[in-house]
Amino acid sequence: MMKVREASREFEGLQLAPIQRWPTPRSKVWTANFLDSARNDGNIVAVIAVGSAIRPAVSSVDLDLVVICRDPAELKYKPPIEIDMRAYAVEQVDRLIDSGNDLLGWAVKYGSALFQRDNYWDSIVTSWRHRLPLPSAEVAARRANDALHRLNSMRRLGDDGAAYEQALSYLTHLARVELLKRGRYPASRPELPEELRAIGCAPLADRLERLINRTAVNPKQLAQLLQSAPSNTGQESIVTKRSNHRKTRTERRPRPARGPKTSDDC
């Protein structure tokens, strides 16, 4: 019995080895139990860990689990709130990757398989590794704009904590837009500032880094940081005064045409 338990613990350790940092102790316990259950659940074909928790040389602990299933509707497991879990049907995986699905693409490029049947995920990675399409810059821009709307709402409500989270989301999506426009695949959020600097977008890199490091979190700091952020979504701009938000479209002056984009626009 002791040898069986030791073998089980060793197997568990091998499964969890790709995850370098855990959000919480319970997240590790839950994941170990989930993977143990997956071995006996024929619906689950593969479990892939993604997020900054599996990336070296960063301190972030964001953890996402991509679960490939025969039928996602039959997946009944509920992870703790600190783990984001997304399920995909096995017959749709190739089509979604081909269409630029960002999470599955990230799983192919940066993810680590914690569990798989018959080398399923290894074959997916082999098939797509050298022809992986980039996610859509347009989708990233729409997500940035959505985050900006939520940010402005939270600032008007005086919810500083929620405003910070939306500001971080906004600049993260803007960073991805800049990288995707230049044909670069975005890595995890803590790695984005260095990627931005490598393409000449140091100003945006500095702003994002301050949010990641939480050195700009009070309302005044946040307003100053975002006031000079690039408006790459081409839609809503940062609201600094209530009167700006009350203007109708007919009252707003048309923006002058912008010249060619330079690295200073980042």
N, C-alpha and C positions, 0 to 999 in steps of 0.2 A: 504493500500500500504506500509506503514511504517513497519508493522509487517512482511510482506512478505520479504522486504529488509533485516530486521534484521534476519529473519530465514535463508535467503540465506547466509548472512555473517557468521552466526553461523555454518552452514553446511560447508561453505568454510574453516572456521577455523579448524573444525574437520578433514577435508580432508588433510589439509596442516600440521597438528600438528606433524606428524612424522619427518618432515624436520626441524632440529634444527638450521641450519645455511644456509643462502642463498648466492650463488656466487655473485649475484647483485640484486638490487631491481627489475629490469625488469624480472629476472628469476622467481621471485615469482609471479609477475603479469601474466606472460605468462603461468605458470603452473596452476594458478587458473582458467584462461580462458580455458585452454586445458581441465582440469577436468570438467568444466562446459559443454563444448562441448561434452565430452565423454559420459555424461549421455544421450545425444540425438543422439548418433552415435552408431547404432546397430552393427557396425563392431568391436568396441572396447569392449573386454571382461574384461580386467583388466589392471591397471596401477600400477606398483610397483616401489617405490623409492629405489635406492641402492646408494652406495658410502659413502664416509666419512662424507658427510653433514648430514647423519641420525645417525651417530655413536656418542655416548656420550663421553665426556672427551677427545675430540680432537678438534683442531682448524681449521682443513682443511674444505674446502667447495666444494669438488668435488661432483657433483650431476649427477647421471645417472637415466634415466627412462626406465624401461622395460615395453613395451606395448604388451599385448597379444591380437591378432586380429583374426578374422575369415579369413581375407585376407590382409596380410601386404602390398600388392601392392596398396590397396585402402586407405592406411593411408597417408593423404596429409598434415599433420601438420608439420611445420618447426620450431623447437625450436631455441632459441638464441644460439650462439656459445658456451656459458658457460654451456649448458646442453647437455649431450650426451644421445641420445634416440635410443634405439634398439627395433625393432619389431620382434615378433615371431608368427608363425601361431599356433592357439590353438591346432590343431590336431598333432602338432609336439613336443609340450612342454614335454610330458612324455618321449618320445624317446630321446630328447636332454639332459634332466636331467640325464637319465640313462646312456648316453654315456659320461658324465662328463663335459658337457658344463659349463664353469666356471661362466659366468654371471648369467645364470639361477640358478645354484647351489648357488651362492652367494645370489641371491634374495630369495631363499628358506631359507637359513640359517640366513641371516642378514637383508633381505629387509623388507619393510613396504608397505602394500597395501594402495594406495591412493584412488583407485576406483576398484570395482569389481561387476560383475553381479552374482546374485544367489550364493554368497559365493564361487565363482569359485577358487580364489587363496587360500582361507582358506583350501579348500579340497586338493589342490595340496600340500600345506605345511604339512597338516596332513598325507598325503600319503607318503611323502618323508622324513620327518624330521628325522626319526630314521634309515634310510637306504640310506642316501645321499652319492653317490660315490664322491670320491675326484677328483678334476681336474687332468689332466695328467701332471706329472713332466716333461715328455719329451716335451710336447707342451710348457711349461713354459721355458724350456731350449732353444728351438728354437726361442722363442720370445726374450729371452735375447741375443742370438746370432745376431738376426736381429737388435736389438737396438744397439748392439756393432758395427755392420757394419755402421749404420747411424751415430753413435757417431764418429767413425774414419773419416768418410767423412766430417762431420761438422768441426772437428778439423783441417783437412787439408785445408778446405776452410776458416778457421779463423772465423767461425760463433760461437762465444762464447755462445750466448744465446741458440742457437739450440743444441750446444754440451752439455750444462748443462741439458737440458730437456731429451736428449737421455741418458746421464749418469744416471739420476734419473730413467728412464725407465729400463735401464740395471740392476742396482742394485736392483730395485724392483722385477724384474723377477728372479734374482738370489736368492733373499730372499724367493720367493715363491717356487723355486726349493728345497731349503734346508728344508722348512717346509713340503712340500708335500712328500719328500723322507722319512720323519719321521712320516708320517701319520697324520699331523696336517693341519687343514683347515685354510688357510691364511685369516686374517681379512683385514680391510682397510689399505692403505699404511701407515698412521701415526702410526698405531698399530703394524706394522711389526717389528720395532726394539725390542720391549719388547718381542714379540713372539720368535724372534731369540735368545735373551739372555736366554730365558727359555729352549732352546734346546742346549745351550752351544756355540752359534755362535756370541759371543760378538764382535769380530773384524768386521764382516760384518754388524752387527747391528750399530756399531759406524759410519762406513762409510756411510751407508744409512741415518742415523740420521743427519749427517752433511749436506748431500744434501737436505734432507727434510727441515731442518732449515736454508738452504742457507748460511751456514758458510764455504762453499768451492765452490766458483763460478768463480773465475778468472782462467785463463788458467793454471797457475803454481799450484795453489791449487788443481785444478781438476786432473791434471796429477799425482801429488803426491798421491792423494786419490785413484785413479784408478790403479796406478802402482802395488799396493799390493792387489788389489781385486782378489778373487779366480776366476780361469778359469773353472767354473763348466760346461760350455757349451761344453767343449772339442773341441772347434773349434778355431775361431779367437781370438788372444790375443790383448791387448791394444797396439796401435801404439804410440810409443813415439818418433820415428825418421822416417823421410821419407825413409831412406835407408832400414829400416826393411820391409816396405811395398813393396819395389821394388824387394825383393828377390823372386826367383822362388821356386817352391816346391822342385826341385832337389837340391837347394842350402841350404835348411833348414835342420838342423840336426834333426834326430828323437828324440823325447822327451823320456827321461828315464821313465821306468814304475814307476807309483806312488805306494807308499805303502798303507796300510789300511788308510781310511779316519778318521781323528780325528777332534775334534771340532776346533782345531787351523786352519784347512783348510778353515773354513768359512770366 
